Amino acid sequence: MNYLLDKLPHAVLIDGKAVPIHTDFRVCLRVVQALEDERLMEHEKLTVLLTLLYPEPPKNTALAIECQQDTPGSCLQPEQGFKLYLYGV
């Protein structure tokens, strides 16, 4: 899988439902920028992650955050072969 050339996923599975996500590189850069901002508190960083990556943040925010971290369990739709990882949260 080539992260630069292949299409990124458009949704993750949360509570058994496909939830759309924004995977445009500019959105991802804004999230990384927020995660590295020392002026933001941890809960503010998570709020930025949720509001930028999810067009409509899911009710299960704990799983929504877990889907963006390097943690066990697959949040991808079955036909997708990789996971969007964001480090620093």
Secondary structure, DSSP 8 states (H G I E B T S, - for coil): --TTTS---SEEEETTEEEE----HHHHHHHHHHHH-TTS-HHHHHHHHHHHH-SS--S-HHHHHHTTSS-SS--B-TT----------
